[in-house]
Amino acid sequence: MALLSTGFIIAGAYADKVRKTLFAQLREYVKRGDVSSQEVARAIAELNRALYHILVERLKSDKGDVVRARIEYEIEDGKLTWKYDTLQLEVFKRLPDEDVRRVVKETVAEIEKVLERVIAYKVEKAVVTTIGDHLFRVKVDDKVVGALAVTTVNNEIAIVRGAVLEPTPVVIDKSKLPLNGGSVDEVISNNITDLVRSARNVELSEAERAIKGIEVLIESELREEKARVEKEEEVEY
């Protein structure tokens, strides 16, 4: 049995710390072939989903709150299993300890349901570029947590790239979706959960860079669109 501890860290960076810590702890295991890097990434995403449910959805923690998570795990036959009954969380904000313990206990009691629960992502079209790419923002409630760029091929295939930060940072690397006669907006909205689940688990900084790259395109296209409209209005005048 081994122990993962994030140490004291701001809540906005816990997912990145879980990833770095676990890969550091299991570096030799991966080299020996006792566990694959893909299995480590899968376990990281799983734990981060549980922590996201507790910290963000239940306790409403702010990114600046200080937290520490500790949990035991074991590796057997190439699979990493979290011992959720050992999960301990410390949250440094104006919350009584008994409230934190209660939420942790309730979550552990229904951990399977929590891990299977679908995050309510909402995809909003930001702009269509001059070359025909569709740029989207991904939201949870009213909070922007990601961005996507979608290229269509012969109106049959949508090629999606982008990143999402919550519940764990992931990058979507040119995933392909059949349009089957549907609109790009519909296809992306209907498949966003599967896109995130099958995406590549990464460090927070890599996901943020991917999102920033798309946001730069969005802002550039919106500026050009505004300039075109203003020019057309001047001509009409």
C-alpha positions as CSV (number, residue, x, y, z in Angstrom):
1,M,0.0,0.0,0.0
2,A,1.3,3.5,-0.9
3,L,0.2,7.0,0.0
4,L,-0.4,9.9,-2.3
5,S,-0.3,13.3,-0.7
6,T,-0.6,16.6,-2.5
7,G,0.9,18.6,0.3
8,F,-0.7,22.0,0.9
9,I,-1.6,23.7,-2.3
10,I,-4.1,26.1,-3.7
11,A,-7.4,24.5,-4.8
12,G,-7.0,25.7,-8.3
13,A,-3.8,23.6,-8.8
14,Y,-4.8,20.3,-7.1
15,A,-5.3,18.4,-10.3
16,D,-1.9,19.3,-11.6
17,K,-0.3,18.4,-8.3
18,V,-2.0,15.0,-8.3
19,R,-0.6,14.3,-11.7
20,K,3.0,15.3,-11.0
21,T,3.1,13.6,-7.6
22,L,1.7,10.2,-8.8
23,F,3.9,10.1,-11.9
24,A,7.0,10.9,-9.7
25,Q,6.1,8.2,-7.2
26,L,5.6,5.6,-10.0
27,R,8.4,6.5,-12.3
28,E,10.3,3.3,-11.4
29,Y,7.2,1.1,-11.6
30,V,6.6,2.4,-15.1
31,K,10.2,1.7,-16.1
32,R,9.9,-1.8,-14.9
33,G,6.6,-2.4,-16.6
34,D,4.7,-3.0,-13.4
35,V,2.2,-0.4,-14.5
36,S,1.7,1.5,-17.8
37,S,1.8,5.3,-18.1
38,Q,-1.7,5.0,-19.6
39,E,-3.0,3.3,-16.4
40,V,-1.4,6.0,-14.2
41,A,-3.1,8.7,-16.3
42,R,-6.4,6.9,-16.0
43,A,-6.1,6.7,-12.3
44,I,-5.2,10.4,-12.1
45,A,-8.2,11.4,-14.0
46,E,-10.4,9.2,-11.8
47,L,-9.1,10.7,-8.6
48,N,-9.4,14.2,-9.9
49,R,-13.0,13.6,-10.8
50,A,-13.7,12.6,-7.2
51,L,-11.8,15.6,-5.8
52,Y,-13.6,18.0,-8.2
53,H,-16.9,16.7,-7.0
54,I,-16.0,17.3,-3.3
55,L,-14.0,20.6,-3.6
56,V,-15.8,22.4,-6.4
57,E,-19.3,21.0,-6.6
58,R,-20.0,20.2,-2.9
59,L,-17.7,22.5,-0.9
60,K,-17.8,25.4,-3.4
61,S,-14.0,26.0,-2.9
62,D,-12.4,29.0,-4.5
63,K,-9.2,28.6,-6.5
64,G,-7.3,30.5,-3.9
65,D,-8.4,28.2,-1.0
66,V,-5.6,26.0,0.4
67,V,-6.2,22.2,0.4
68,R,-4.4,19.0,1.1
69,A,-5.5,15.6,-0.2
70,R,-4.2,12.2,1.0
71,I,-5.2,8.8,-0.1
72,E,-3.8,5.3,-0.2
73,Y,-3.5,3.2,-3.3
74,E,-2.2,-0.2,-4.5
75,I,-1.0,-1.6,-7.7
76,E,-1.9,-5.2,-8.6
77,D,-1.7,-6.9,-12.0
78,G,-0.9,-3.6,-13.7
79,K,-3.9,-1.8,-12.3
80,L,-3.9,1.1,-9.8
81,T,-6.7,1.1,-7.3
82,W,-7.5,4.0,-5.0
83,K,-8.5,3.1,-1.5
84,Y,-11.3,5.7,-1.2
85,D,-12.1,4.8,2.4
86,T,-8.6,6.3,3.3
87,L,-9.3,9.6,1.5
88,Q,-8.6,12.6,3.7
89,L,-9.1,16.3,2.8
90,E,-8.1,19.4,4.5
91,V,-9.6,22.6,3.3
92,F,-8.5,26.0,4.6
93,K,-11.4,28.3,4.3
94,R,-14.3,29.4,6.4
95,L,-15.7,25.9,6.7
96,P,-16.1,23.8,9.8
97,D,-14.1,20.6,9.8
98,E,-17.2,18.6,10.5
99,D,-18.8,19.9,7.2
100,V,-15.7,18.8,5.3
101,R,-15.6,15.4,6.9
102,R,-19.4,14.9,6.3
103,V,-19.0,15.7,2.5
104,V,-16.0,13.4,2.2
105,K,-17.9,10.6,3.9
106,E,-21.0,11.1,1.8
107,T,-18.9,11.1,-1.4
108,V,-16.9,8.0,-0.5
109,A,-20.2,6.2,0.3
110,E,-21.4,6.8,-3.3
111,I,-18.0,6.9,-5.1
112,E,-19.1,4.8,-8.0
113,K,-22.1,7.1,-8.7
114,V,-19.8,10.1,-8.4
115,L,-17.3,8.7,-10.9
116,E,-20.0,7.7,-13.4
117,R,-21.8,11.0,-13.1
118,V,-21.7,13.1,-16.3
119,I,-20.4,16.7,-16.0
120,A,-22.9,19.1,-17.4
121,Y,-20.8,20.7,-20.1
122,K,-22.3,23.4,-22.3
123,V,-20.8,24.2,-25.6
124,E,-21.2,27.8,-27.0
125,K,-20.2,28.8,-30.5
126,A,-17.9,31.8,-30.4
127,V,-17.3,32.4,-34.1
128,V,-16.7,30.8,-37.5
129,T,-13.4,31.8,-38.9
130,T,-12.8,33.2,-42.4
131,I,-11.5,29.7,-43.4
132,G,-14.5,28.0,-42.1
133,D,-13.3,26.6,-38.7
134,H,-15.9,26.6,-35.9
135,L,-14.5,27.9,-32.6
136,F,-16.3,27.1,-29.3
137,R,-16.1,27.8,-25.6
138,V,-16.9,25.0,-23.1
139,K,-18.7,26.0,-19.9
140,V,-19.8,24.4,-16.7
141,D,-22.7,26.6,-15.5
142,D,-21.5,30.1,-16.5
143,K,-17.8,29.4,-16.0
144,V,-15.6,28.9,-19.1
145,V,-13.5,25.7,-18.6
146,G,-12.3,25.0,-22.1
147,A,-12.2,25.8,-25.8
148,L,-12.5,23.9,-29.0
149,A,-11.6,24.4,-32.6
150,V,-13.5,22.3,-35.2
151,T,-12.6,21.8,-38.8
152,T,-15.0,20.1,-41.2
153,V,-14.0,17.8,-44.1
154,N,-16.4,17.6,-47.0
155,N,-19.2,18.3,-44.6
156,E,-18.9,14.7,-43.4
157,I,-16.2,14.7,-40.7
158,A,-15.6,17.1,-37.8
159,I,-12.0,17.2,-36.6
160,V,-11.9,18.5,-33.1
161,R,-8.9,19.9,-31.1
162,G,-8.8,21.9,-27.9
163,A,-8.7,21.5,-24.1
164,V,-10.8,21.4,-21.0
165,L,-9.6,22.2,-17.5
166,E,-12.2,20.6,-15.2
167,P,-12.6,18.2,-13.5
168,T,-9.1,17.3,-14.6
169,P,-6.9,19.1,-17.3
170,V,-7.1,17.3,-20.7
171,V,-6.1,18.1,-24.3
172,I,-8.2,16.9,-27.2
173,D,-5.9,15.9,-30.1
174,K,-7.6,16.1,-33.4
175,S,-10.5,13.7,-32.6
176,K,-12.7,12.8,-35.5
177,L,-16.5,12.8,-35.4
178,P,-18.9,11.9,-38.2
179,L,-21.5,14.6,-38.9
180,N,-24.1,12.2,-40.3
181,G,-26.0,15.1,-41.8
182,G,-26.2,17.0,-38.5
183,S,-24.9,20.5,-37.8
184,V,-21.4,21.0,-36.3
185,D,-23.0,22.7,-33.2
186,E,-25.3,19.7,-32.6
187,V,-22.6,17.1,-33.1
188,I,-20.1,18.8,-30.7
189,S,-22.8,19.4,-28.1
190,N,-23.9,15.8,-28.2
191,N,-20.4,14.4,-28.0
192,I,-18.6,16.8,-25.7
193,T,-18.7,14.4,-22.7
194,D,-17.1,11.5,-24.7
195,L,-14.5,13.9,-26.2
196,V,-13.4,14.9,-22.7
197,R,-13.4,11.4,-21.4
198,S,-11.2,10.1,-24.2
199,A,-8.9,13.1,-24.2
200,R,-5.2,13.1,-23.1
201,N,-4.5,13.8,-19.4
202,V,-2.0,16.6,-19.2
203,E,-0.5,19.2,-16.8
204,L,-2.5,22.3,-16.2
205,S,-0.1,24.5,-18.1
206,E,-0.4,22.5,-21.3
207,A,-4.2,22.7,-21.2
208,E,-4.1,26.4,-20.5
209,R,-1.8,27.0,-23.4
210,A,-4.1,25.1,-25.8
211,I,-7.1,27.1,-24.6
212,K,-5.2,30.4,-24.9
213,G,-4.3,29.6,-28.5
214,I,-8.0,29.1,-29.4
215,E,-9.0,32.2,-27.4
216,V,-6.5,34.3,-29.4
217,L,-8.1,33.1,-32.6
218,I,-11.6,33.9,-31.3
219,E,-10.6,37.4,-30.3
220,S,-8.8,38.0,-33.7
221,E,-11.8,36.8,-35.7
222,L,-14.2,38.9,-33.6
223,R,-12.1,42.0,-34.2
224,E,-12.0,41.3,-38.0
225,E,-15.7,40.7,-38.0
226,K,-16.4,44.0,-36.2
227,A,-14.1,45.8,-38.6
228,R,-15.9,44.4,-41.6
229,V,-19.3,45.4,-40.2
230,E,-18.1,48.9,-39.5
231,K,-16.6,49.2,-43.0
232,E,-19.9,48.1,-44.5
233,E,-21.9,50.6,-42.5
234,E,-19.5,53.4,-43.6
235,V,-20.1,52.4,-47.3
236,E,-23.8,52.3,-46.8
237,Y,-23.7,55.7,-45.2
